[in-house]
């Protein structure tokens, strides 16, 4: 079993291992963590859920929590009583707290590692259903016999003080925000993605995934601003018009968009996109099409400082049927050529 897989298994388990027999508003952070652990080991998952922060409960229901926790704890079979923990540190800073503990528990991930070969055989065998049942039975028997080594883990938990007492923060809301930011980034909505990641880090300052993504998106936002400033000040689109031309010199003349790009700055451009807006009878855009007069796929190559690039594109497949025959255009995004390519 790989280290990544072991970490993934333990990450799922530890979320369930660390609320309450009786945890009133006056209980300290350490007491809350102890109550959470005791509730989990005794199977009182509803009580455990009551000690989860409100920000986390807003995105994961009690039903979902109970179901996931029960499934995770089932991996330990009858060995739950072999688990133990010890609080090693408790730090309180206003309404925030950190509790560190050492957890001793059965190393069930090692059992998975020993049976991984059987799992692979199950996937490749002809009777997959039978093989899977055999694997499940082998795993159940191994755990039932208690033939599982013990392991110790150090863990820290962040808590927040709410109106009804200290609550454990698992970062489910932050996790949801990171996923949302990933989608925004994919849609090139970088400013929104950055704001979403900042919100995630406000909720969970130690989430490394959010930190890494935040730094990457911040760099992309800065690069986008640099490209925008250069485009607006140094790249011009001149002589844009509609002309009627014959394809390859044959057939009836067709409408085409024509214009000239000029790079007035000091940097070489590897890509320049031009967006053409097709106008309706009222002069408003009714469709648009992006073209790339400068690209790595074009035969004329990059657009160097001081150079110009004429372009022309037939619009047969781009202009809608209600097109008035008029259009306007603007320079879209640009890309700078890498230093090694200049």
C-alpha positions as CSV (number, residue, x, y, z in Angstrom):
1,X,0.0,0.0,0.0
2,X,1.4,3.4,-0.9
3,X,2.0,6.2,1.6
4,X,-0.7,8.3,-0.2
5,X,-3.3,5.6,0.2
6,X,-2.5,5.1,3.8
7,X,-2.8,8.8,4.4
8,X,-6.1,8.9,2.6
9,X,-7.5,6.0,4.7
10,X,-6.3,7.5,8.0
11,X,-7.6,11.0,7.1
12,X,-11.1,9.5,6.6
13,X,-10.8,7.6,9.9
14,X,-9.4,10.4,12.0
15,X,-12.2,12.7,11.1
16,X,-14.5,10.3,12.9
17,X,-12.2,9.5,15.8
18,X,-11.8,12.8,17.3
19,X,-18.2,14.9,20.8
20,X,-20.7,14.2,23.9
21,X,-21.4,12.5,27.1
22,X,-22.1,15.8,28.9
23,X,-20.3,18.9,27.4
24,X,-21.9,22.1,28.6
25,X,-21.2,25.6,27.5
26,X,-18.5,26.0,30.2
27,X,-16.4,23.0,29.1
28,X,-13.0,23.8,27.8
29,X,-11.6,22.8,24.3
30,X,-9.8,19.8,25.7
31,X,-12.9,18.5,27.4
32,X,-14.9,18.9,24.2
33,X,-12.3,16.8,22.2
34,X,-12.4,14.1,24.9
35,X,-16.2,14.1,24.9
36,X,-16.1,13.8,21.1
37,X,-13.7,10.9,21.2
38,X,-15.7,9.1,23.8
39,X,-19.0,9.6,21.9
40,X,-17.4,8.2,18.7
41,X,-16.0,5.1,20.4
42,X,-19.3,4.5,22.2
43,X,-21.2,4.8,18.9
44,X,-23.2,7.9,19.9
45,X,-22.6,9.7,16.6
46,X,-25.5,12.1,17.1
47,X,-23.8,13.4,20.3
48,X,-20.5,13.7,18.3
49,X,-22.2,15.7,15.6
50,X,-23.5,18.2,18.2
51,X,-19.8,19.1,18.9
52,X,-19.0,19.9,15.3
53,X,-18.8,23.6,14.4
54,X,-21.9,25.3,12.9
55,X,-19.9,26.2,9.7
56,X,-19.3,22.5,9.1
57,X,-22.8,21.4,10.0
58,X,-24.1,23.9,7.4
59,X,-22.6,21.8,4.6
60,X,-22.8,18.3,6.1
61,X,-26.1,17.0,7.6
62,X,-26.3,14.9,10.8
63,X,-27.6,12.0,8.7
64,X,-24.6,12.1,6.4
65,X,-22.2,12.5,9.3
66,X,-23.7,9.5,11.2
67,X,-23.7,7.3,8.0
68,X,-20.0,8.2,7.1
69,X,-18.8,7.8,10.7
70,X,-20.6,4.4,11.2
71,X,-19.0,3.1,8.0
72,X,-15.6,4.3,9.0
73,X,-15.8,2.8,12.5
74,X,-17.0,-0.5,11.0
75,X,-13.5,-1.0,9.7
76,X,-12.3,-1.5,13.3
77,X,-14.8,-4.4,13.9
78,X,-14.6,-5.4,17.5
79,X,-11.4,-3.5,18.2
80,X,-12.8,-0.2,19.1
81,X,-12.0,-0.8,22.7
82,X,-8.3,-1.0,21.8
83,X,-8.3,2.7,20.9
84,X,-7.0,5.2,23.4
85,X,-5.9,8.8,23.3
86,X,-4.2,11.4,25.4
87,X,-4.4,15.2,25.3
88,X,-0.9,16.5,25.0
89,X,-1.5,20.3,24.6
90,X,-4.2,22.9,24.7
91,X,-3.8,26.4,23.6
92,X,-6.6,29.1,23.7
93,X,-6.4,32.4,21.9
94,X,-9.7,34.3,22.4
95,X,-12.4,32.4,20.6
96,X,-9.9,30.1,18.9
97,X,-8.2,27.0,20.3
98,X,-5.9,24.3,19.3
99,X,-5.9,20.9,21.0
100,X,-3.1,18.4,20.4
101,X,-3.5,14.7,21.2
102,X,-1.8,11.4,20.7
103,X,-4.0,8.6,19.4
104,X,-3.2,4.9,19.7
105,X,-5.4,2.7,17.4
106,X,-5.3,-0.5,15.4
107,X,-3.4,0.1,12.1
108,X,-6.2,-1.2,9.9
109,X,-4.4,0.4,6.8
110,X,-1.7,-2.3,7.2
111,X,-4.4,-5.0,6.8
112,X,-5.5,-3.3,3.6
113,X,-1.9,-3.4,2.4
114,X,-1.6,-7.1,3.1
115,X,-4.8,-7.8,1.3
116,X,-4.1,-5.5,-1.7
117,X,-2.9,-8.4,-3.8
118,X,-6.2,-10.1,-3.3
119,X,-8.0,-6.9,-4.1
120,X,-6.1,-6.8,-7.4
121,X,-7.0,-10.4,-8.1
122,X,-10.6,-9.6,-7.5
123,X,-10.5,-6.8,-10.1
124,X,-9.0,-9.1,-12.7
125,X,-10.8,-12.3,-11.9
126,X,-13.5,-13.8,-14.0
127,X,-16.0,-14.0,-11.2
128,X,-15.6,-10.5,-9.8
129,X,-18.6,-10.8,-7.4
130,X,-17.3,-14.0,-5.8
131,X,-13.8,-12.6,-5.5
132,X,-15.0,-9.4,-3.9
133,X,-17.0,-11.4,-1.3
134,X,-13.9,-13.5,-0.6
135,X,-11.9,-10.3,0.0
136,X,-14.5,-8.9,2.3
137,X,-14.6,-12.1,4.3
138,X,-10.8,-12.2,4.6
139,X,-10.8,-8.6,5.8
140,X,-13.6,-9.3,8.3
141,X,-11.9,-12.4,9.7
142,X,-8.5,-10.7,10.0
143,X,-10.0,-7.8,12.0
144,X,-12.3,-10.1,14.1
145,X,-9.2,-12.2,15.1
146,X,-7.6,-9.0,16.4
147,X,-4.5,-9.8,14.4
148,X,-3.8,-6.2,13.7
149,X,-0.8,-4.2,14.9
150,X,-1.2,-0.9,16.8
151,X,0.0,2.5,15.7
152,X,0.3,5.9,17.2
153,X,-0.6,9.2,15.5
154,X,-0.1,12.8,16.6
155,X,-3.0,15.1,15.7
156,X,-4.1,18.7,16.3
157,X,-7.6,20.0,16.2
158,X,-8.8,23.6,15.8
159,X,-11.9,24.7,17.8
160,X,-14.0,27.8,17.8
161,X,-16.1,29.2,20.7
162,X,-19.8,29.5,19.7
163,X,-22.8,30.6,21.7
164,X,-23.3,27.1,23.1
165,X,-19.7,26.3,23.7
166,X,-16.5,25.1,22.0
167,X,-16.9,23.3,18.7
168,X,-14.5,21.3,16.6
169,X,-13.7,22.6,13.2
170,X,-13.1,20.0,10.5
171,X,-13.0,22.4,7.6
172,X,-15.9,21.0,5.6
173,X,-17.1,24.5,4.6
174,X,-13.6,25.5,3.7
175,X,-13.3,22.3,1.6
176,X,-16.5,23.2,-0.2
177,X,-15.2,26.7,-0.9
178,X,-11.9,25.3,-2.3
179,X,-13.9,23.1,-4.7
180,X,-16.0,26.1,-5.7
181,X,-12.8,28.1,-6.4
182,X,-11.5,25.3,-8.5
183,X,-14.6,25.6,-10.8
184,X,-14.3,29.4,-10.9
185,X,-10.6,29.1,-11.9
186,X,-11.5,26.6,-14.6
187,X,-14.0,29.1,-16.0
188,X,-11.3,31.8,-15.9
189,X,-13.1,33.8,-13.2
190,X,-9.9,34.5,-11.4
191,X,-11.0,37.4,-9.2
192,X,-13.9,35.4,-7.9
193,X,-11.8,32.3,-7.3
194,X,-9.2,34.3,-5.3
195,X,-11.9,35.8,-3.1
196,X,-13.4,32.4,-2.5
197,X,-10.0,31.0,-1.5
198,X,-9.5,33.9,0.9
199,X,-12.8,33.1,2.5
200,X,-11.8,29.4,2.8
201,X,-8.6,30.4,4.5
202,X,-10.4,32.7,6.9
203,X,-12.4,29.7,8.0
204,X,-9.4,27.3,8.0
205,X,-6.1,29.1,8.0
206,X,-4.0,26.0,8.0
207,X,-5.5,24.3,4.9
208,X,-2.5,23.8,2.7
209,X,-4.5,23.1,-0.5
210,X,-6.2,26.5,-0.2
211,X,-2.9,28.2,0.5
212,X,-1.3,26.7,-2.6
213,X,-4.3,27.5,-4.8
214,X,-4.5,31.0,-3.4
215,X,-0.9,31.7,-4.3
216,X,-1.3,30.2,-7.8
217,X,-4.5,32.2,-8.5
218,X,-3.0,35.4,-7.1
219,X,-0.1,34.9,-9.6
220,X,-2.6,34.3,-12.4
221,X,-4.5,37.5,-11.5
222,X,-1.3,39.5,-11.5
223,X,-0.3,38.0,-14.9
224,X,-3.8,38.7,-16.3
225,X,-3.6,42.3,-15.2
226,X,-0.1,42.7,-16.8
227,X,-1.5,41.3,-20.1
228,X,-4.6,43.6,-19.9
229,X,-2.5,46.7,-19.3
230,X,-0.2,45.8,-22.2
231,X,-3.1,45.0,-24.5
232,X,-4.9,48.2,-23.7
233,X,-1.9,50.5,-24.1
234,X,0.3,48.7,-26.7
235,X,-1.8,46.6,-29.0
236,X,-4.0,48.3,-31.5
237,X,-6.6,47.1,-34.0
238,X,-6.8,49.3,-37.1
239,X,-8.8,49.4,-40.3
240,X,-11.4,46.9,-39.1
241,X,-14.1,46.5,-41.8
242,X,-16.4,44.1,-43.6
243,X,-15.3,43.1,-47.2
244,X,-16.7,40.8,-49.7
245,X,-14.2,38.3,-51.0
246,X,-14.1,35.1,-53.1
247,X,-12.8,32.0,-51.5
248,X,-9.6,30.9,-53.2
249,X,-10.6,33.4,-56.0
250,X,-13.7,31.3,-57.0
251,X,-17.4,31.5,-56.5
252,X,-19.6,34.4,-55.4
253,X,-18.1,37.0,-53.1
254,X,-18.7,36.4,-49.4
255,X,-18.5,38.7,-46.4
256,X,-15.3,38.6,-44.4
257,X,-13.9,40.5,-41.4
258,X,-10.6,42.3,-42.2
259,X,-8.3,44.3,-40.0
260,X,-4.7,45.0,-38.9
261,X,-3.0,44.4,-35.6
262,X,0.0,46.4,-34.4
263,X,2.3,45.7,-31.5
264,X,3.5,49.1,-30.3
265,X,5.2,47.7,-27.1
266,X,8.5,46.2,-26.4
267,X,7.4,42.5,-25.9
268,X,6.9,39.8,-28.4
269,X,3.4,38.3,-28.5
270,X,2.9,34.6,-29.1
271,X,-0.9,34.9,-29.2
272,X,-3.4,37.6,-29.9
273,X,-7.1,37.0,-30.1
274,X,-9.6,39.3,-31.7
275,X,-13.3,39.2,-30.8
276,X,-15.8,40.1,-33.6
277,X,-19.3,41.2,-32.5
278,X,-22.0,40.7,-35.2
279,X,-24.6,43.5,-35.0
280,X,-28.4,43.3,-35.4
281,X,-30.6,45.9,-37.1
282,X,-30.6,48.0,-33.8
283,X,-26.8,48.1,-33.8
284,X,-26.5,45.8,-30.8
285,X,-24.4,42.5,-30.8
286,X,-26.4,39.4,-31.5
287,X,-23.4,37.0,-31.8
288,X,-19.7,36.9,-31.5
289,X,-16.7,35.0,-32.7
290,X,-13.1,34.9,-31.5
291,X,-10.2,34.7,-34.0
292,X,-6.5,34.3,-33.4
293,X,-4.5,36.3,-36.0
294,X,-1.4,35.6,-33.9
295,X,-0.9,32.1,-32.6
296,X,1.7,29.3,-32.4
297,X,-0.4,27.5,-35.0
298,X,-0.3,30.4,-37.5
299,X,2.1,30.4,-40.3
300,X,3.4,33.9,-39.6
301,X,4.6,33.3,-36.1
302,X,4.8,35.7,-33.1
303,X,4.1,39.4,-33.4
304,X,7.3,41.2,-32.6
305,X,7.7,44.7,-31.2
306,X,6.8,47.3,-33.9
307,X,5.3,44.6,-36.2
308,X,1.9,44.6,-37.8
309,X,-0.3,41.7,-38.8
310,X,-3.1,41.9,-41.4
311,X,-5.9,39.3,-41.0
312,X,-9.1,38.3,-42.8
313,X,-11.7,35.7,-42.0
314,X,-14.8,34.6,-43.8
315,X,-17.9,34.7,-41.6
316,X,-20.2,32.3,-43.3
317,X,-20.4,29.9,-40.3
318,X,-20.1,32.5,-37.6
319,X,-22.6,35.3,-38.6
320,X,-26.3,34.5,-37.6
321,X,-29.1,34.7,-40.1
322,X,-30.3,38.0,-38.5
323,X,-27.0,39.7,-39.0
324,X,-27.3,43.2,-40.4
325,X,-24.0,43.0,-42.2
326,X,-22.3,45.3,-39.7
327,X,-19.8,44.3,-37.0
328,X,-17.3,45.7,-34.5
329,X,-14.2,44.2,-33.0
330,X,-11.8,44.5,-30.2
331,X,-8.5,42.9,-29.1
332,X,-9.2,40.1,-26.7
333,X,-6.6,38.3,-24.6
334,X,-2.9,38.1,-25.4
335,X,0.0,35.9,-24.5
336,X,3.6,36.9,-24.2
337,X,6.3,34.8,-25.8
338,X,8.4,33.1,-23.2
339,X,11.9,34.6,-22.7
340,X,13.6,31.6,-24.2
341,X,11.6,31.9,-27.4
342,X,12.4,35.5,-28.2
